[in-house]
Amino acid sequence: AEEFLKRIEETDRGMHRGLDRQISDLERINDEAQRSMAEMRRLLENDGASAAETAEEVKEEAPVPSAAKPTAKGAAEEPPRDTAVLFREAREAAGDTVIGQDAFLNSLFTAFKRPGITGTPEGRPAAVVVISGREGTGRHSALSVTASSLAQGGALKNGKIARVDLALYPNAEDGRLLTQDLFSALQSGDDVVLFENFERCHKSLLPMLAALCETGTLKLTTRYALQKGMLIDVGTALVPNAVSELRAAGQYFVFITDRDEAAFADAFGAPFLSAVTDFCRTEDFTPESLRKIGRLAMEALAARAAERLQFTVSFGDDAADYLAAQFSRKDGVESIDRLAERCFRLLSEEKLRRGVGALSGAVRVQDGALAFVFPDFTVTVGEEKQTVNQAAVEAVKAEMDRIVGLREVKDYVLSLEQNYVIQRLRESRGMKADVPAMHMIFTGNPGTGKTTIARLVSRYLKAMGVLTGGQLVEVTRADLVGKYVGHTAPLTQQVIRSAIGGVLFIDEAYALYRGADDSFGLEAIDTIVKGMEDNRQNLIVILAGYSQEMEEFLTANSGLKSRFPN
């Protein structure tokens, strides 16, 4: 018993010692905190602000408008900028960049100014603007310049533009993809949401856009959930925080088209037209406007060469007119900028190769090309033409000839060259070019050459200039479907990114669809379809599998069948 009492006493003494140490530590921490507060008070008083004022500011937690914040000790507060002055300065800045469209720019700036004067109901778009006019008249560049100049002046938050290409939704079954892309655009935080190619969107989907423009709200007919920033269709599953509607966030909705108001009335209906706040139309560039654009581009090139390369070049009207002549309906002023950029690149390469210092020269037009003439050498820059690597094309053809059988497949692959050349020829003559979808489905038993043909297709299309990389990325379900919720979409997106510029070959693609309850597989398919549309100019997807299973696979997503015509 005595031993037991001793142990209790020792335990009690130990507990008291521990408590004493904790109390001592707390007192030390309190002393340090008091010293820190005293030092902070001293610094604040030295800066002219008392601790009481600081505490009052924290208590109120009221944000100070940026225009009212003092810039430095003793400096006067900057008064809020006059809106009229801000818009006038932004309009002048835009006019220095966008040439020959003064009336259009005036109407566009009026459209952006309107919400600040008339006000915008909460939960509605700030404005709904329709920009019409022919291709190549500066519609996109004018919108971009207007938004960025207004953002620099503080009238817009960031001047960024979220683009929604309505041509990506040609089928009635593409409503889910459109819903996901609308959600991304509305949540992007960009000031402007740009809608293009409404005439190529399926008519049954246009009421979705009309609802957003007219009421600011789009009620969703199916259940969606937010996963990793993406809107995922969960069918009938019960999930927390389900998304049931999309709402406008005070952004400017802008439609760009070459159609007139009557076409909008036919497509969207009269209520939509009443929601449109402004119609702005570009005019065709006059020869005088194009010459001015060419001269400005030449001046910018000369200034850049002088600053970066120490090349001082003079030029006359012939050089400016040559640049102006590069204008095309399809690319607009960008075609002029592209040639100017190539001139600078070739001049840079010549400086690096020769190791020369400061030089003076002149720009002339010789033999249908721009010639930068210097004392000891000349740099010639002609029109850029997309070339075909004929040697590589012939090598692929020879390899195809050595494959036994598959005549129908080989004939189709070889026909791609003829179609591509015809479309490029139409484009060079200012006609509308429309390269068809080249996504393919290979069906057949294992060992029938599907993978071999896919590799040849990737090399063949790179040689023709259709693809920039020509790599073949071969995957199966295991490479696309994740192991847990939220893992599949990022995994599939990573695979798509690795295939951009080449061919994505999905072997046994039917394994991605194991019925309506296979949410992981369906998520992978949705992500693939969206990736195909987002990268349709530089990605080709080839699916392979058994004939019957692939037919069933095409029913997994409403947009699959239309995207695989071959």
C-alpha positions, 0 to 999 in steps of 0.5 A: 500500500505504501508503494502504491501511495508513493507512485500516486504522489510521484504521478501527482508531482509529475502532473504539476510539473507539466502544468507549470511548464505549460503555464510558463510557455503560455505566459512566454507566448503572451509576452511575445505577442504583447511585444509584437503588438507594441512594435506594430503600434509603433510602426503604424504611428510612425507611418501616420496611422494610429492603432485605433484607426487601423482597428476601425478599418478592420472592423468595418471591412469595407473595401475602398474603391480603387479610385479613392485609394491614396497612392502614397503618403500625403498624395491626393486621392485620384478622382474617378475617371469620367466615363465619356472620356474613358470611352473616347480615349478607348475609341481613338486607340481602337481607331489606330488599329482598326482601319476603314471601319469608322462607322462600325467602330462607333456603333460597337462602342455605343453597344458597349457603352449602353449598359452603363447608361440604361442599366442591366437587370440583375441576372441578365447579360449586360447586352446582346450585340449582333455583329454582321458583315462579310468575312475578312472585314475585321469583325473579330479583330475589331471586337478584340481591340474594342474589348482590350482597349476598354479593359485598359481604361477600366471600363471592362474587367479583363477584356477577354473573350470566351468563344462558343463555335455553334458549328460544333453542334450540328445534330439535335443530340448535341445539346449536352455538349452545348450545355457543357460549353455554355457553362464553361463560357459563363463561368470563365469570368471573361467579359464577352461571350462570342457566339459564331456560326449560328446558321450551322447549329441544329435549329432545335438547340438555338432556343437554348441561346435564345433563353439565355439572351431573353431571360438570362437563365437556361433551365436544364432538362437533365441532371448535371453535377460539377466535377473538376470544373466540368459539367457532367451529365449524371442522368438520374443519379442523386448527387449533392450540389446538382446544377439545374440551370445556367445563368448569365453573369453580366457578360456581353453576348456577341453574335458574329455572322455574315447573315442579316436580321431576317436570318436571325428572326427565322432562326431564333424568333421575334422575342430574341430580336427584342432582346438584341440591344445593338446591330453593328455591321462592317463594310467591305474594305475600300482599296484606299483602306487596304493601302493604308493597312498595308502601309501601317503593316510595313511601317511596323515591320520596319520599326521592328527590324530597326529595334531588334535587328539594327536593320534600317529599311526604307520602302515605297508605295510598291512594297506597301501595296504588295502587303495590301494585296495579300488580303484575303476574304478568308483570313482578312488582315491576318494574311497581311500580318502573317506575311509581315511576320515571315519577313521579320523571321527571314531577316532574323535568320539572315542576321544570325547566319551572317553575323552582321551588325547595323545595316541600311537597305531598301524594300522593293518588289521584284519578280512578284516578291518582296526584296529586302536589298542590302549592300552585300545580300538580298532577302526575298520573301514571296507569298507563303504556299502550303507545300506537300512533302511529295517524297514522303507521300510517295513513300507512304503510297509505296508502303501501302502497295506492299500491303496485300488486300484492303483495296477499299481502305487504301483507295479511300486513304489515297483519295484524301490527297485529291480532296485536300488539294482541291479544297486548298485550290478553292481557298487560294482563289477566294472560294469557300473551302470545307475540308471534310471530317477525316475521323475513321472507324476500322472494323474487322478481326484482330490481325487484319492490319488496322493498326498498320493502316492507322500508322500509314494514315498519320504519316500520309496526312502529315506529308500532305500538310493536314497534320502538324505532327503526324504521331500515332497515339495508340490507346485502349480503355485502360488508358482512358478510364480512371479508377475513381470518380473525377479521374476519367476526364483529366486522364482522357484529356491528357491522352488527347493533348498528347495526340494533337497534331497526329492521330489518336487510335483507340483499339477495341473502342467498343470496350469504352461502352458497357451499357448505360450504367457505365458512367466512367466509360460514358464520361471518357466518350463525352470527353473524346467527342469534345476533344475532337471538336475543340481540335478538329483542325489538328487531330484525327481519331480512328476507332477500331473494333469488331463490326457488330460491337462498334455499331452498338458503341456508336449509340453511346453518345448522340454525337458519335455517329455524325463525327465518324462518317468514314 
